[in-house]
Amino acid sequence: MTALKLIALDDQDLSIVSAHVQDAVMKVSDLEFLPSAKRFVLTMNRFVWEAKSSLFRQHNERRQAVLHFDRVLGPKTSGIPRDKPAEVLSLLAISFIPISKPAGIVELVFSGGGTIMLDVECVEARLADVGGSWEATSRPVHRG
């Protein structure tokens, strides 16, 4: 399968990126804000939802990927244990809350109630697979 590369420049693009990183896992230490570059970076192992499954076999695959947001003025976190760098986080969704378009808040929601809110000048995000893939032991399940 070809490595995924996506760019998001508005809230609709961001919803597509969100779908591709749903259930991505990362450690707290994999989150980094680079103030001089106005960049927030997440290195993750994303579940490859776009992989084809068949009637007889589910395709469970993960890939290492990097998601970064540019034009970030600052992050705020809630429920993210920054004092525990080895803690594993599972990303559920990303959304954009307009404040004064094109500026607003990019919200990253994690399982267990953790949230990162990025104060952004505008939506500018890039997602790219950066490593090989491997078979995942299970498929994420959402009950609701």
C-alpha positions as CSV (number, residue, x, y, z in Angstrom):
1,M,0.0,0.0,0.0
2,T,1.2,3.5,-0.8
3,A,2.3,5.8,2.1
4,L,-0.5,8.2,3.0
5,K,0.2,12.0,2.7
6,L,-2.6,14.5,3.4
7,I,-2.7,18.2,3.8
8,A,-5.5,20.1,5.7
9,L,-6.2,23.7,5.0
10,D,-9.7,24.0,6.3
11,D,-12.2,22.3,8.6
12,Q,-13.4,19.9,5.9
13,D,-9.9,18.8,5.1
14,L,-9.3,18.4,8.8
15,S,-12.2,16.0,9.2
16,I,-10.6,13.8,6.6
17,V,-7.3,13.8,8.5
18,S,-9.3,13.1,11.7
19,A,-10.8,9.9,10.1
20,H,-7.3,8.7,9.1
21,V,-5.8,9.2,12.6
22,Q,-8.8,7.9,14.6
23,D,-7.4,5.4,17.1
24,A,-3.8,6.4,16.6
25,V,-1.7,5.6,19.6
26,M,1.3,7.6,20.9
27,K,3.2,8.3,24.1
28,V,2.9,11.6,25.9
29,S,6.6,12.1,25.0
30,D,5.6,11.9,21.3
31,L,3.9,15.3,21.6
32,E,6.0,18.3,20.9
33,F,5.4,22.1,20.6
34,L,8.1,24.0,18.7
35,P,7.3,27.7,19.6
36,S,9.9,29.3,17.3
37,A,8.5,27.4,14.3
38,K,4.8,27.7,15.5
39,R,4.5,24.0,15.1
40,F,2.9,21.2,17.1
41,V,4.0,17.7,16.2
42,L,2.5,14.3,17.0
43,T,4.4,11.1,16.2
44,M,2.0,8.2,16.2
45,N,1.2,4.7,15.2
46,R,-2.0,5.1,13.3
47,F,-4.5,2.3,12.6
48,V,-4.8,2.0,8.8
49,W,-8.6,2.3,8.4
50,E,-8.3,2.6,4.6
51,A,-6.8,-0.9,4.3
52,K,-9.1,-3.3,2.5
53,S,-10.7,-6.1,4.5
54,S,-12.6,-8.9,2.9
55,L,-15.6,-10.9,4.0
56,F,-13.3,-13.7,5.2
57,R,-10.4,-11.7,6.6
58,Q,-10.1,-8.4,8.5
59,H,-7.0,-6.4,7.6
60,N,-5.6,-5.0,10.9
61,E,-2.6,-2.8,10.1
62,R,-0.7,0.1,11.8
63,R,1.8,2.5,10.4
64,Q,4.1,5.0,12.0
65,A,3.0,8.5,11.0
66,V,3.7,12.1,11.8
67,L,1.0,14.7,12.1
68,H,2.0,18.3,12.5
69,F,0.1,21.6,12.7
70,D,1.7,24.9,11.6
71,R,0.8,28.5,12.6
72,V,0.2,27.4,16.2
73,L,0.3,30.2,18.7
74,G,0.2,27.9,21.7
75,P,-1.2,24.6,23.1
76,K,-3.4,24.0,26.1
77,T,-3.9,20.5,27.6
78,S,-6.4,19.0,29.9
79,G,-6.2,15.4,31.2
80,I,-2.9,14.7,29.5
81,P,-0.4,13.5,32.1
82,R,2.6,15.5,31.0
83,D,4.6,14.3,34.0
84,K,4.2,10.7,32.7
85,P,6.1,10.7,29.3
86,A,5.6,6.9,28.8
87,E,1.8,7.1,29.2
88,V,0.0,5.9,26.1
89,L,-2.7,8.1,24.5
90,S,-5.3,7.0,22.0
91,L,-6.5,9.8,19.6
92,L,-10.2,9.7,18.9
93,A,-10.9,12.8,16.8
94,I,-9.7,16.2,15.6
95,S,-12.0,19.2,15.0
96,F,-11.8,22.9,14.4
97,I,-13.6,25.6,16.4
98,P,-13.6,28.9,14.5
99,I,-13.0,31.9,16.7
100,S,-12.2,34.7,14.3
101,K,-11.9,33.0,10.9
102,P,-9.5,31.8,9.7
103,A,-8.1,31.7,13.3
104,G,-9.5,29.3,15.9
105,I,-8.9,26.3,18.0
106,V,-7.9,22.8,16.7
107,E,-9.2,20.3,19.3
108,L,-7.6,16.9,19.7
109,V,-9.7,14.5,21.7
110,F,-8.2,11.4,23.3
111,S,-9.8,8.4,25.0
112,G,-10.1,8.8,28.8
113,G,-11.0,12.5,28.5
114,G,-7.7,14.0,27.5
115,T,-7.8,17.1,25.3
116,I,-5.3,19.3,23.5
117,M,-6.5,22.7,22.3
118,L,-4.2,24.4,19.7
119,D,-4.7,28.1,19.3
120,V,-4.0,28.5,15.5
121,E,-3.9,31.4,13.1
122,C,-5.5,29.1,10.6
123,V,-5.9,25.4,9.8
124,E,-2.7,24.1,8.3
125,A,-1.9,20.5,9.0
126,R,0.1,17.7,7.3
127,L,-0.2,13.9,7.9
128,A,2.4,11.6,6.5
129,D,3.2,7.9,6.9
130,V,7.0,7.7,7.7
131,G,7.7,4.1,8.4
132,G,6.8,0.6,7.4
133,S,3.6,-1.1,8.4
134,W,2.9,-4.1,10.7
135,E,0.0,-6.3,11.5
136,A,-2.0,-5.0,14.4
137,T,-3.1,-7.6,17.0
138,S,-6.6,-6.2,17.1
139,R,-9.1,-3.8,15.5
140,P,-10.3,-0.8,17.6
141,V,-13.9,-1.1,18.6
142,H,-16.2,1.8,19.4
143,R,-19.4,1.2,21.4
144,G,-21.9,3.9,21.5
